Amino acid sequence: MSTISNRFYITSLEDGVTLHGNLESDRSLSQGWNKNVAVPDWTVAANQPTVYLTLLSGSTLVVPNNNFTWKYNGVAIEFSSQQSTVGGQSGYLSTDGKFFKTTKSVTYGASTQNMPALRIVANLAASDNADVDTIAFEGSYSLGGSPVNFVCSTQVRISSFKDGSYFGVVEFVNGTKVITAPGQTITMYGVLYDATGSPVSGISTQWSLNGGSATAGQTISGHTNAYQVSEGSVTDHATVRCDFVKDGNVVYTEFVYVDDMQDPEFLYIQYNGANGNAASLRKGETATFQMWVGTRDDPSVLGGTGSPTYNTIKVKLYDSLGVEITASGLATNIPDRGADGYRNLPMSGGKATIAVHDDTSRAYGKNMFGIVYASTGSGS
């Protein structure tokens, strides 16, 4: 059985050519806040994440037009006009001192491009900011002489935790979380922090891929509590869950994602009939998502002779704290969990649909996210 997962991904289509924009990060985009301590401390250069754009036209890595905008929580980030250097990188510091606009070298196949990047150089967690933040990239790319606009976003998960509790992050060795070549292996490791911001020793980790069985963390290349994902086990996107275990109890759970850019299969998500899967709802509004599997070069539903048929698309829903929502009867358009723990979505013509109303989102902390799985097997 072949399985694909997806969460946040934005696409734009123009005359049958698919433009895939995605924001990646070379470090964890999770930060905790306890009293006056941010964990990890992003004022320390070694801890600072860099968010960068990957943009594919079909299966070719391309660079966007220059007139792009970075946004933080929906507001355009303003940058100094004077170039400076941070962590050995040249770029422009934001006027609020939180971000640094630069570039990052990205390799895909035989192509290497300097892509737009945004380094986080200050703590985003604070006493008045302990929820989910959004970093977005708005740009365009010229196809056939005409600019095609696209938007892609990623979330910074900020959690408040108290004395005696813990906060965990998953980091990727060498900052690599994207598969770009056959046979490639991605290595990641978990770090658990206590309420003072210090790493906790004597813990273990349990890892699972796309909701599969758990595997204990190992020591790999000098990193304890590590886990590896091979190219052969990832189709398009994969969701990795890490449970941090202390004294026999799971004290924190974190999710991360691995993207296989060289795999032709792709899990498309549309929001309210437009390409994109990040919705902002006002009171009384409903977001309807439609999902299906195609290829990076062709958004048609994948199937037919010689092609796998992804006849099951299911979802797990999570609240603003990353805790799975297990309740039944959430809404008319949200199925209950099946015997396997997933909500199997209704399908028509190879496409699945789910609708989430603003009231449901507000009931679970004003922020919900769903991890979507598409498979060639049957659901329960």
VENSULTA-V94745 format. One record per pair of residues at least 24 apart in sequence whose ideal C-beta (glycine too) atoms are under 7 Angstrom apart, sorted by sequence separation. I is the first residue (numbers start at 1). J is the second residue. D is the distance in Angstrom with one decimal. If there is no record, write none. Layout:
BEGIN
((I J D) (I J D))
END
This chain:
BEGIN
((25 49 4.9) (26 50 5.0) (98 122 4.3) (168 192 4.6) (209 233 6.3) (234 258 5.6) (236 260 5.9) (267 291 6.6) (268 292 5.5) (25 50 6.7) (97 122 5.7) (132 157 5.9) (133 158 6.1) (235 260 6.6) (25 51 4.9) (98 124 6.9) (132 158 6.8) (166 192 5.4) (167 193 4.9) (234 260 4.3) (267 293 5.6) (268 294 5.7) (316 342 6.0) (317 343 7.0) (331 357 5.8) (131 158 6.0) (166 193 6.6) (190 217 6.5) (236 263 5.5) (315 342 6.8) (23 51 5.5) (24 52 5.8) (130 158 5.4) (166 194 6.1) (210 238 5.6) (235 263 5.7) (265 293 6.1) (266 294 5.8) (314 342 3.9) (315 343 5.1) (129 158 6.2) (130 159 6.5) (209 238 5.9) (210 239 5.6) (229 258 5.3) (231 260 6.5) (236 265 5.2) (266 295 6.0) (314 343 6.0) (331 360 5.4) (23 53 6.2) (24 54 5.9) (89 119 6.8) (130 160 3.8) (165 195 6.2) (235 265 5.4) (236 266 5.2) (237 267 6.3) (265 295 6.1) (266 296 4.9) (314 344 4.8) (315 345 6.2) (330 360 5.8) (70 101 6.6) (164 195 6.5) (209 240 5.8) (236 267 5.4) (264 295 4.6) (268 299 5.9) (314 345 6.2) (342 373 7.0) (21 53 6.6) (22 54 5.0) (124 156 5.9) (163 195 4.8) (264 296 5.8) (312 344 6.7) (313 345 5.1) (86 119 6.4) (125 158 4.7) (162 195 6.7) (187 220 5.7) (207 240 6.4) (208 241 4.8) (21 55 5.1) (124 158 6.3) (161 195 6.5) (166 200 6.5) (187 221 6.5) (189 223 4.1) (207 241 6.9) (313 347 6.3) (20 55 7.0) (86 121 6.0) (189 224 6.9) (190 225 4.5) (207 242 5.5) (344 379 3.9) (20 56 4.3) (189 225 5.5) (344 380 6.8) (189 226 4.0) (205 242 5.6) (206 243 4.3) (265 302 6.6) (342 379 7.0) (19 57 5.6) (188 226 6.7) (205 243 6.6) (48 87 6.9) (187 226 6.1) (188 227 5.6) (205 244 5.9) (206 245 6.3) (313 352 3.7) (315 354 6.3) (325 364 6.0) (17 57 6.5) (18 58 6.1) (205 245 6.6) (340 380 4.7) (17 58 6.1) (187 228 5.1) (203 244 5.9) (204 245 4.7) (338 379 6.6) (339 380 4.6) (45 87 4.8) (186 228 6.8) (203 245 6.3) (338 380 4.0) (185 228 5.4) (186 229 4.8) (203 246 4.9) (320 364 6.4) (321 365 6.6) (61 106 6.7) (185 230 5.1) (319 364 3.9) (320 365 2.9) (200 246 6.7) (319 365 5.1) (320 366 6.3) (61 108 3.9) (184 231 4.8) (303 350 6.1) (320 367 3.8) (68 116 6.2) (70 118 5.3) (173 221 6.4) (183 231 5.7) (301 349 6.6) (182 231 6.0) (301 350 3.6) (319 368 6.2) (61 111 4.6) (63 113 5.2) (173 223 6.5) (301 351 6.6) (318 368 6.7) (317 368 6.1) (318 369 5.3) (52 104 4.2) (54 106 6.0) (61 113 5.5) (63 115 6.6) (64 116 6.8) (179 231 5.0) (190 242 4.9) (192 244 4.7) (317 370 5.1) (50 104 6.1) (52 106 6.7) (190 244 6.1) (316 370 6.8) (179 234 6.1) (315 370 4.6) (316 371 5.1) (315 371 6.7) (315 372 5.1) (292 350 5.4) (292 351 4.2) (313 372 6.6) (314 373 5.3) (73 133 5.7) (192 252 6.4) (291 351 6.7) (292 352 7.0) (54 115 6.7) (72 133 7.0) (73 134 5.7) (290 351 5.5) (291 352 4.8) (313 374 4.7) (53 115 4.8) (52 115 5.4) (53 116 4.9) (72 135 5.9) (290 353 5.2) (312 375 4.9) (52 116 6.9) (310 374 4.5) (52 117 3.9) (71 136 4.3) (288 353 6.6) (289 354 5.3) (310 375 6.5) (311 376 6.8) (312 377 5.9) (314 379 5.6) (51 117 6.7) (310 376 5.8) (312 378 5.9) (50 117 5.3) (51 118 4.7) (70 137 6.1) (71 138 6.5) (255 322 7.0) (288 355 4.4) (309 376 6.2) (312 379 4.3) (188 256 6.6) (287 355 7.0) (308 376 4.8) (50 119 4.6) (68 137 6.4) (69 138 4.6) (253 322 6.7) (286 355 5.4) (287 356 5.2) (68 138 6.4) (286 356 6.9) (48 119 5.7) (49 120 5.2) (68 139 3.4) (109 180 6.9) (286 357 4.7) (48 120 5.7) (108 180 5.2) (170 242 5.2) (186 258 5.5) (48 121 5.8) (67 140 6.9) (107 180 6.1) (285 358 5.2) (65 139 6.4) (168 242 7.0) (284 358 6.2) (64 139 4.1) (65 140 4.8) (283 358 5.7) (64 140 6.5) (65 141 6.2) (168 244 4.4) (282 358 6.8) (64 141 5.2) (65 142 6.3) (281 358 4.2) (42 120 5.4) (166 244 6.8) (42 121 6.9) (43 122 6.1) (62 141 6.0) (179 258 6.7) (42 122 6.2) (43 123 6.2) (179 259 6.9) (182 262 6.8) (281 361 6.0) (42 123 5.0) (177 258 5.8) (178 259 4.9) (179 260 4.3) (180 261 5.4) (181 262 6.4) (291 372 5.7) (293 374 5.1) (41 123 6.6) (65 147 6.2) (179 261 6.5) (180 262 5.7) (178 261 5.7) (179 262 6.4) (51 135 5.6) (53 137 5.5) (57 141 6.6) (168 252 4.0) (170 254 5.3) (38 123 3.8) (166 251 4.7) (167 252 6.4) (169 254 6.4) (55 141 6.6) (57 143 7.0) (166 252 5.0) (168 254 5.0) (170 256 4.6) (38 125 4.5) (31 123 6.9) (33 125 3.8) (31 124 6.1) (32 125 6.5) (33 126 6.5) (31 125 4.5) (33 130 5.2) (51 154 6.2) (267 372 6.7) (267 374 5.4) (23 135 6.8) (23 137 6.0) (21 137 7.0) (19 141 6.0) (54 178 6.9) (29 154 6.5) (31 156 6.9) (33 158 6.6) (151 276 6.5) (153 278 4.9) (17 143 5.9) (29 155 7.0) (29 156 4.8) (30 157 4.6) (31 158 5.4) (32 159 5.2) (33 160 5.2) (34 161 5.4) (29 157 6.6) (34 162 6.6) (39 167 5.3) (14 143 5.0) (15 144 6.9) (19 148 5.8) (21 150 4.6) (23 152 5.2) (25 154 6.7) (32 161 5.2) (40 169 6.6) (22 152 5.6) (23 153 6.5) (19 150 5.7) (21 152 4.0) (23 154 4.1) (239 371 5.2) (14 148 4.5) (32 167 3.4) (12 148 5.5) (12 149 6.8) (12 150 4.1) (30 169 5.1) (10 150 6.4) (10 151 5.6) (28 169 4.0) (10 152 4.0) (28 170 5.8) (10 153 6.8) (28 171 5.7) (27 171 6.0) (8 153 6.4) (8 154 6.2) (8 155 6.7) (27 175 6.4) (26 175 3.0) (24 177 6.5) (108 261 5.8) (109 262 6.9) (24 178 5.9) (39 193 4.6) (41 197 6.5) (39 197 4.4) (37 196 6.5) (37 197 4.9) (32 193 6.8) (34 195 4.7) (159 321 6.5) (211 373 6.4) (210 373 6.2) (157 322 6.8) (132 320 6.3) (131 320 6.2) (5 210 5.2) (56 261 7.0) (3 210 5.0) (54 261 6.8) (30 254 6.5) (4 235 4.7) (6 237 4.7) (3 235 6.6) (4 236 4.5) (5 237 5.1) (7 239 7.0) (2 235 5.6) (4 237 6.3) (5 238 5.8) (5 239 4.3) (132 367 4.6) (131 367 6.4) (22 259 6.8) (59 296 5.2) (58 296 6.2) (59 297 6.0) (58 297 4.5) (56 296 6.4) (7 257 6.2) (11 268 6.4) (9 269 6.1) (4 265 6.3) (6 267 4.1) (13 275 6.2) (4 267 4.6) (6 269 6.1) (12 275 5.5) (11 275 4.5) (10 275 6.5) (10 276 4.6) (10 277 6.8) (9 277 5.9) (8 277 6.0) (8 278 6.0) (20 296 6.3) (18 296 6.1) (18 297 6.3) (18 299 5.8) (13 299 6.1) (4 293 6.2) (2 308 5.5) (7 369 6.5) (7 371 5.6) (5 371 6.1) (6 372 5.2) (5 372 6.3) (5 373 5.0) (3 373 6.0) (4 374 4.7) (3 375 4.5) (2 375 6.6) (1 375 5.6) (2 376 4.8) (1 376 5.4) (1 377 4.1))
END
